[in-house]
Amino acid sequence: MEQKCKSCFQLFLKTGRNQVYCSKNCYTRESNNRDRRKYCRKWKSENKDKVKANNIKHKKDKIKWIKENASKYKKKFSARVELNNAIARNEITPIKGKSCMFCNSLARDYHHPDYDFPLWVIPVCRKCHSLIHLGERTWRN
């Protein structure tokens, strides 16, 4: 029976009754992530003042950056907002579990080839997304 791996979302043939991971690597990665999440939750509960101060600092920095660059990246911002609203309305499926259009690994981002068409997006992994933008930058220059 085929099943999706709980860690990498790849299809695999289930051999055991309780098998949810396709390989030992996926199981190890998931257990390491679980341990890390547990450690982070504990650290955040013990250091609430540091977390709050850091959140406030990043929020102020982000607001400042947006105010400085709003006119420069207006189409980009509006395309992201429109895409997120479409996902919230279930017009577009969330990125989780999709595969990259170029290398078939797990997609993490949606790429907008043209901001004039904000719902025309391509699911891509982080590596391919950065390569796309590097290629576009060198092509434009």
N, C-alpha and C positions, 0 to 999 in steps of 0.2 A: 504494500500500500504506500503510495506517495504522500509525503507530508512536507510542509514548509519548515525549515530550520528556524528555531526560536531566536537565534542570534544573527544569522546572515540572510535569512529569508529565501535561501535556495531550496529547490525541490530535491528531495532525496528519498530513497527507498527505505522504509522503516523496517528494521530487522527485529527490534525488541518491542515488547508491549508498551513500555513507558518511555521509549526513545523520543526525545524532542529536539536533539541537536544532530546535525549531519556528521560531525567529526569531533574528536577529542579537543582539537584547537578551538572550535566554537564553544564547547562546554567550558574550557579553561578561560577563554576570553570573557564569557558571560559571568563566570564565578568571580573573576578578577574585577569586573565592572560592579558586581554586587558588593564585593568587599570595599571597593573605592567609594561607592555611593553611601554605604554604611559609615565609613570613616568621615566622609564629607558632612553627612547629616549630624554626626556627633560633634565635629569641629564647629559647624555653624551654630548648633545649640549652645555650645560653650563660649562662643565669641560673637554674640549677637550685636554688640556695639560696633565691632570691626566690620561686620557684614553690612550693617545699616549705613555706616560712614562710607564704605566703598560703593554701595548702591547709589547713594546720594551724589557722590563725586562723579560716577559714570553717567548718571542721568543728566547732571548739569553739563558735563562735557558733550554729551550727545545733543542736547538741546542747543547748545552754543554752536556746534558744528552744523546742525540742520539750519539754523538761522543764517549762518554765513554762506551756506551752499544751496539754499532752497531754490533760488532762481536758476542756478547752474544745472541742477539735476531734477528740475520740475517734472519732466516726462518720466524719468526713472522712478521717482517717488510715487507719482500717481499710478504708474503701471503696477508697482508692488502692492499698493493699497487695493487697486481693483482686483488683482489676482487673489489676495488674501480674502477679500469680500466674496469672490466667486467660490473659493474653497469653503468658506463658512456657510454659503448658501447651497453647498453640495453640487455646484455646476461643474467643478473640476475636482477630481479625487486628490486627496493629500499625497504628498511625495513618498510617504512611508511604504516600503515594500515594492516600490517600482525599481526597474533596472535602468542603468545608463544607456542612452541611445547609441553611444559610441563603443564602449568596452563591455557592456552587459554586467558590470558590477553594480552594487547597491547605489541607487541614486540618492543624493542628499540635497540637491538644489534644483530649482527650475531656472532655465536660462531664457531670457527674453532676446530673441534675435532682432526684434524691432519694437521699440517702445510705443510706436503708433498703434500697434495691435497688442494690447496688454494681456489678452487671454491666449495668445498664440505663444506657447511655451514648450520647451524641450526638457525632459528630465535628464539630468546629468550628475555624475559623481563629482566630488570636489576636485579631483585631479584633472579630469577632462574640462571642467568649468574654468579652472585657472589657465589651462592650455588654450582654450577658446579665446579667452580675453587677452592672453599674451599674443596670440596670433592676430587678433583684431588690432591690437595696439601697434604691432610692427607693420601690419598691412596699411594702417592709416598714415603712419609716419613715413 
